[in-house]
């Protein structure tokens, strides 16, 4: 059933970092982004390194403040919240970092890392209750029996186990949204599926919304095929909507190029793919983004208007594209007639 309300609403948000003294260098990491995350929904945020995905995720988690625009939690703007409402928001939105080893205190055991938020937020009244709840949390994320893990240190765990501990720590405060920033990129390939299955189970069983940040379209499809996808490029959303609609008929040349680069196991299917030949391999310097459409220096379909006028994100709610020539660009289709497609 489709969620009725939006949990997080991002409206026209920009995040500008300044470097040097006195603020000589200006980097617009996020530029005029708008999106929504519904209650109990999943949004996959995909794009290359340096596209602004992590900055946007930290903005949603409350670690950054927008330079322009606003972020709303259940319809209330963060800047207008009183202390009690803001604390509710901070508990409701939890961040799971990419590097689980760096995110865990190396001199604290698993139990000590889980106990701190339980006692701080008075979810547990004493040490005995905290240990019982920590054990239940470990069982919830698949670390069983929990007695084997509670008193271990991070260096005694595998990468997949550390990532599960991070998820357990996020669950201590009973969140409504988990911002998962590349949660499987530093995990062995054989363990990635189990982490993704765990995230999907938390979404389905507990109704926790997921903002999944990744550069891997295959993992995004596995987790968010029933949800939404937003494709970022140099701080802007270039394609946005329902996952099946967007990946089934990608209209922006950037997303088409990303899909063209996905390996296909069937050699006949690989030969049938129409690659998108980019004019330049490397993206522009984010400190000096090109005028007009930020993708135009690499786009094989760029016209003079692309160098002058930034395209607006337009289209129906389930599939919006920021491209002046979205209707004229040849459609990109996976070779499903040759081999079953992972994007179908």
C-alpha positions in Angstrom: 0.0 0.0 0.0 1.3 3.4 -0.9 2.4 5.5 2.1 0.0 8.5 2.8 2.5 11.0 4.2 6.0 12.2 3.5 8.5 11.6 6.3 11.2 13.9 4.8 10.8 16.7 2.3 13.7 18.5 0.8 12.8 21.7 -1.0 15.2 23.6 -3.2 18.2 22.8 -1.0 21.7 24.0 -1.7 24.8 23.3 0.4 27.8 25.5 -0.2 31.2 24.9 1.4 33.8 27.6 1.6 37.6 27.0 1.8 40.5 29.3 2.4 40.6 32.6 4.1 38.7 34.8 3.6 36.4 32.2 1.9 38.1 32.4 -1.4 37.0 29.1 -2.7 33.3 28.2 -3.0 32.0 24.7 -3.7 28.3 24.0 -4.2 28.1 20.4 -3.3 24.3 20.3 -3.5 22.5 22.7 -5.9 18.8 23.3 -5.7 17.7 19.7 -4.9 14.1 18.8 -4.1 12.9 15.3 -3.2 10.7 13.4 -0.8 11.1 10.2 1.3 7.7 8.8 2.2 6.9 7.0 5.5 8.1 3.5 5.2 9.4 4.1 1.7 12.8 3.4 0.0 14.7 6.0 -2.0 17.9 5.0 -3.8 20.3 8.0 -4.4 22.8 7.0 -7.1 25.6 8.8 -8.9 29.4 9.0 -9.4 31.9 9.8 -6.7 31.7 13.6 -6.1 28.1 14.0 -7.2 27.0 15.2 -3.8 25.2 12.0 -2.6 26.9 11.8 0.8 26.4 15.6 1.4 22.7 15.2 0.7 22.5 12.2 3.0 24.2 14.1 5.9 21.8 17.0 5.2 18.8 14.7 5.6 20.4 13.3 8.8 20.8 16.8 10.3 24.6 16.9 10.2 24.6 19.8 7.7 22.4 22.8 7.4 21.2 24.0 4.0 22.7 27.2 2.7 19.5 27.7 0.8 16.1 25.9 0.8 14.6 23.9 3.6 14.3 20.4 5.0 11.0 19.3 6.6 10.3 16.4 8.9 6.7 15.3 8.8 5.8 18.7 7.4 7.7 20.8 10.0 10.8 22.7 8.9 13.8 21.8 10.9 14.9 25.4 11.5 11.4 26.2 13.0 11.5 23.3 15.5 11.7 23.7 19.2 14.2 21.6 21.2 11.8 18.8 21.9 10.7 18.4 18.2 14.3 18.6 17.0 15.3 15.8 19.5 12.5 13.7 18.1 13.7 14.3 14.6 17.3 13.4 15.5 16.2 10.2 17.1 13.9 9.3 14.1 16.7 9.7 11.5 19.8 7.6 11.9 22.9 7.5 9.7 24.8 4.2 8.9 28.3 5.1 7.6 30.2 3.5 4.8 33.3 2.6 6.9 32.0 0.6 9.8 35.5 0.2 11.3 36.0 4.0 11.5 32.4 4.5 12.8 32.9 2.3 15.8 35.0 3.2 18.8 38.0 0.8 18.8 38.3 0.8 22.6 34.6 0.0 23.2 33.0 -3.4 23.0 29.9 -4.0 21.0 27.8 -3.8 24.2 29.3 -0.5 25.2 28.6 1.0 21.8 24.9 -0.1 22.0 24.5 0.7 25.7 25.4 4.4 25.4 22.3 5.5 23.3 20.0 3.1 25.3 20.9 4.7 28.6 21.2 8.3 27.2 17.7 8.3 25.7 16.3 6.4 28.8 15.2 3.5 26.6 16.8 1.2 29.2 16.7 2.1 32.9 19.8 0.3 34.1 22.7 -1.8 32.9 20.8 -5.1 33.1 18.0 -3.8 30.9 20.5 -2.3 28.5 22.3 -5.6 28.1 19.0 -7.5 27.4 17.9 -4.9 24.8 21.4 -4.9 23.2 21.1 -8.7 22.9 17.7 -8.4 21.2 19.1 -5.8 18.8 21.9 -8.1 17.8 19.4 -10.9 17.2 17.4 -8.5 15.1 20.3 -7.9 12.8 21.3 -11.5 12.5 24.3 -11.7 15.0 23.3 -14.8 16.9 23.8 -16.0 19.5 24.3 -12.4 20.8 26.4 -13.6 23.7 29.3 -14.3 21.2 29.3 -10.7 20.1 28.4 -8.4 23.0 31.8 -8.3 24.5 33.9 -8.3 21.4 35.8 -5.3 20.1 35.5 -4.0 16.5 38.8 -5.4 15.4 37.5 -8.9 16.4 34.6 -8.7 13.9 34.5 -9.2 10.2 33.4 -6.3 7.9 29.9 -7.7 7.5 29.6 -8.2 11.3 30.7 -4.6 11.9 28.2 -3.3 9.5 25.4 -5.2 11.3 26.6 -3.7 14.6 26.2 -0.3 13.0 22.6 -1.2 12.0 21.9 -2.4 15.5 23.2 0.8 16.9 21.0 2.8 14.6 18.0 0.7 15.8 18.6 1.4 19.5 16.6 4.7 19.3 13.7 3.1 17.2 14.3 5.3 14.1 11.8 6.0 11.3 14.5 6.5 8.6 17.9 5.0 8.1 20.3 6.9 5.9 22.6 4.1 4.6 25.7 5.6 2.9 27.3 3.0 0.7 26.7 0.3 3.4 28.0 -2.6 1.3 30.8 -1.0 -0.6 33.5 -2.1 1.9 31.9 -5.5 2.6 33.0 -8.7 0.8 30.9 -9.5 -2.3 29.7 -12.7 -0.7 28.2 -10.8 2.2 26.6 -7.9 0.4 23.4 -9.7 -0.3 22.8 -10.5 3.4 23.2 -6.8 4.4 20.8 -5.7 1.6 18.3 -8.4 2.7 18.6 -7.1 6.3 17.8 -3.6 5.2 14.8 -4.8 3.1 13.6 -6.8 6.1 13.8 -3.8 8.4 11.8 -1.8 5.9 9.1 -4.4 5.5 8.8 -5.7 9.1 9.4 -2.5 11.0 8.3 0.1 8.5 11.6 1.9 8.6 12.2 4.2 5.6 15.5 3.8 3.8 17.6 6.4 2.0 20.1 4.2 0.2 23.2 6.0 -1.1 25.2 4.1 -3.7 27.1 4.2 -7.0 26.1 0.6 -7.6 22.9 0.4 -9.7 22.6 -3.4 -9.2 22.4 -3.1 -5.4 20.1 -0.1 -5.7 17.8 -2.2 -7.9 17.8 -5.1 -5.5 16.8 -2.9 -2.5 14.6 -0.2 -4.1 12.9 -1.8 -7.0 9.5 -1.1 -5.4 10.5 2.4 -4.3 12.1 5.5 -5.8 15.4 6.5 -7.4 17.1 9.9 -7.7 20.1 10.2 -10.0 22.6 12.9 -9.0 25.3 14.6 -11.1 27.5 17.4 -9.8 25.1 18.3 -7.1 21.9 18.2 -9.1 19.1 15.7 -9.6 19.0 14.8 -13.3 16.4 12.0 -13.2 13.9 11.1 -10.5 10.9 9.0 -9.9 9.6 5.5 -9.4 12.4 3.0 -9.7 10.7 0.7 -12.3 9.7 3.7 -14.4 13.1 5.4 -14.4 15.2 2.3 -14.9 12.8 0.8 -17.4 13.0 3.9 -19.6 16.1 6.0 -18.8 15.9 9.4 -20.6 18.9 11.3 -19.3 22.2 10.7 -21.2 24.0 10.4 -17.9 21.8 7.6 -16.6 22.0 5.9 -20.0 25.8 6.0 -19.7 25.7 4.5 -16.2 23.5 1.7 -17.4 25.7 1.1 -20.4 28.6 0.5 -18.1 26.9 -2.2 -16.1 28.5 -5.6 -16.9 26.2 -8.1 -18.6 27.0 -11.8 -18.1 25.6 -12.9 -21.5 28.1 -12.0 -24.3 25.3 -11.9 -26.9 23.4 -9.4 -24.7 26.5 -7.4 -24.1 27.0 -7.0 -27.9 23.4 -5.9 -28.3 23.8 -3.0 -25.9 24.0 0.4 -27.5 26.7 2.2 -25.5 26.6 5.9 -24.8 29.8 7.4 -26.0 30.7 10.3 -23.6 32.6 13.2 -25.1 34.8 13.3 -21.9 35.6 10.6 -19.4 36.3 12.7 -16.4 33.6 14.8 -14.8 34.3 18.6 -14.4 35.8 20.1 -11.3 32.9 20.6 -8.8 34.6 23.8 -7.7 34.0 25.2 -11.1 30.9 23.5 -12.5 30.1 24.3 -16.2 27.3 26.8 -17.0 24.0 25.7 -18.3 23.5 21.9 -18.0 26.3 20.6 -15.9 26.5 17.4 -18.0 26.9 19.2 -21.3 30.8 18.9 -21.6 30.4 15.1 -21.6 27.0 14.7 -23.3 27.0 13.4 -26.9 23.7 15.1 -27.6 24.6 18.6 -26.3 23.4 21.7 -28.2 24.1 25.4 -27.7 21.1 25.8 -25.4 22.7 23.2 -23.1 25.7 25.4 -22.6 23.6 28.4 -21.6 20.4 27.4 -19.9 20.2 24.9 -17.0 17.4 22.4 -17.7 14.5 22.1 -15.1 13.5 18.8 -13.6 10.2 18.2 -15.4 7.7 15.4 -16.1 5.1 13.4 -14.3 5.7 12.6 -10.6 6.8 9.0 -11.3 9.4 10.0 -13.9 11.1 13.5 -14.0 14.1 14.4 -16.2 16.3 17.4 -16.3 17.3 17.5 -20.0 16.3 19.9 -22.8 16.2 17.0 -25.3 14.8 14.2 -23.2 12.1 13.5 -25.9 14.5 13.6 -28.8 17.3 11.5 -27.4 17.2 7.9 -28.7 15.7 5.6 -26.0 18.0 3.3 -24.2 16.7 -0.2 -23.8 18.4 -3.2 -22.2 18.6 -6.2 -24.6 15.8 -8.1 -23.0 14.9 -9.8 -26.2 18.4 -11.4 -26.2 18.7 -12.1 -22.5 16.6 -11.4 -19.4 17.6 -8.0 -18.1 18.4 -7.0 -14.5 16.5 -3.7 -15.2 13.3 -5.2 -16.5 
